[in-house]
């Protein structure tokens, strides 16, 4: 599912301020002390990006769910996600050699809506 660049930037800023600094994520009702174990995406999710013209790969960005993004993506279950580690991805539009050397030219479309554990664990 595509998300806006503005939502991505809010999620990235929240991550940079909290989890990246070694602090717990801030949820709506409490701090997230037991953080995310894994995030899964379907083949179809990833192929939506990989199948675009000029795309040579995917870049994953560590983020943290903000209240407004969690509400957009998860509706009534938003409180389960606010403050949790997220993984937003965007396209890479560079040769494999450039990508491996760190010259990663990314697209400006961002995607999310993976299955996150917790809160969704089997």
N, C-alpha and C positions, 0 to 999 in steps of 0.2 A: 504494500500500500504506500503510495507516495505521500510525503508530508512536505510542508512548505519549508523554504530556506529559513524563514523567521522562526518557525517552531524548532528546527534543527539547532539554530544558533542559541535559542533559550535553553534547550536540553544540554548542549555542549557547555554553556556557561555555568549551569547548575552543577554539572559533573566536575568542571575545573575548580569550582569553589569548594566542593564537598568531597566526594569520593576520591578524586585524583590527589587531594591533599591528605588522604588517610583518615578523613572524618567520616562518620556515618552519614548516609543519605537522609535528608529531612523529608519525612512523610507528612501527610496532612494531620495525623493524630499522634505520631510518635516517630522517633528516629528509627531508621532501618539498621538494626544491629546484625541481622543475619541476611547478608546480601545475596544476590543472584548467583545460582550455581551454573546455569547454562541458558543459552538462547538458541532456538532452532528456527530455521526458515525452510520452506518447501522448495523443491526444485523449481516449481512454477514461479515463486517469488523471485528467485535469483535470475531465472531465465527472462523475466520481464525486463531486467536491466541488461543482461548479457546479450540479448537478442537485438539490441538497438544498434543501428549503423555507427561504425567508428569506435564502438566500445571494445576495449581490450582486456578489461578486468573489473574487479570490484574493490573499492576501498571501504573498510569498516571503521567507523568512528565510535569511540566510547562516549556515551552520553548518560544522562540521568533524567528520568521522567519528571517533568514539571506537572503541576496540577492541570493546567489548561490542555496540554498535549495528552495526558492520560485520559482526561474527559472526552476528548475528540476520538481517541482510538478505542477506549474501553468502556465508555458510558458509565453505567451504574457501578461498574467494578473499578472505577478510577482510583479509589483510595488504596486498593491493593497494589497499585503500581507506582504511585507518587513516591519519589525518593529512591526507587530501584534503579540499578545499573541498566542501561539500555545499549543497544547496538544498532546504530543507524548506518545505512550503506549508501554509497553513491558510485557512479561509474568512473572508470579510469579510461582516459582517451589518450594513451601514449603507447609507444612500442614496448614490448616486454623487456628489452634491454634498458630503456630509460626508466621503466618502473622499478626494476631491480636495483638500479643505481640511486634510487631515491627521488628521481625527477618524475613525480606522480602528478599528472595533469588530470584533475577530477572534473566531473560534470557538476552542474549546479542543481541537479534534481536529487532529492533525498528520499529514502524509503525505510519503512519500519513496519511493525506489526508481526514480529516473530512470536513464538511461543516461549514464554519466560518462566523459569523455575527458580524460586517460588515467584508467584503464587500458583502457577499451573504445573504441578508435578504429578506424575503417575507412579 
